Each structure stands twice: as structure tokens, then as C-alpha cells.
Amino acid sequence: VVKQMPLVIFSGDRVRTKRASQAVMKLMDGSTVLLKEKTLIHFEHPQKQAVESGTVLYDIRKQGSARGLQIATKTAIIGVKGTRFLVQEKDGHFSVFLQEGQLAIEAIKAEFKRVVQQEMDEFAAFKSEFERYKQQEQKAFKEYVKSLSMEAGTAISLSADNELSDIEFNDDVRDMFEELNQASQL
């Protein structure tokens, strides 16, 4: 059952979707925001929203030279000027999937602990031996960054303790972007 409820949302308002429901919102600039089930978003002011829980997909129209939209999570601010992306919260972890455009992500408090794969090159001259060695001995290490830029087709996971890891798109995420395509045409 589809119910259309023309509502005006003001600064300070929160919008919540319940189980088995979703909401499509059109922003003043024509951008589309799709809230999936069990989502809570806070409209702090016209250019800043906070995703408190759940899954939100954005189709943001190009903002030009204006400051752009800011999306807040518990640990990061996402700067948006025109792009298509998804922000998802599950058990205190936030994931960001960027379908197109670019995002600038900045830590709110402490720097992110970015997990990076370290490759050992000790046996580069012995390629087959090196490949076997790399598979067995490849270790993760962490670097600390205050901000990062995301490119189209990339995704990250951000834990409550500021650990940031690269993740992959999955079929569920691709399906949600297809729903966003349909919602943007309304």
C-alpha cells in the first residue's frame, strides 16, 4: 500500500520509518532521499542531516559552488555536492556505498584508524614463491587519517571506535540503488 503524504519537514524534525515501510523525500533542490525500513534521520538544518539508524539512499543534485549537503553519522561528517550514495547503520557500524560522484568524509573527533593491506616484497624476484608467501603472510596494518575522499564504485565501513575499512558492494546494495532510481523518477 502506497500512501502519499505531502509533508513539510523543518529544521530539528526527525523522520522514522517502521518495519516493512519506506519513505521517499524530495528536497527543495529536487534531490531525492529514500529511507528504508527501520530508519531514523534527523534534519538538523536545511544543509545538514544526521543518520541515526537504518539505511538512507541519496540522489543529490549537483550543488555547484555552494557549500553542499552534510550527512552526519556518530563518528563522521560526509560532505556532498552532487552524487548517489547509501549510508547504512547496523549495530553501531556505519557503511557508505558510493555509486557515483565523490564524497569527502571527515572524522568528528579522533582520527580514523584506516585498515590497509600490507604487501611484502621480499621475494619479488621469485614471483611464484612470492605469491605463495604473500597469501600466507599478508597482514593488515592501520594508518591514521582525519579525512578521506571516496570515488565512485567504492564503499567503506566505519565502526563506533573509528576503525575504517574498505568493503564491497553486494546484490542487496545494488537492489537498493535500483529502488532509488525508481524513487527519483517520482
Disulfide bonds with the S-S distance in Angstrom:
none
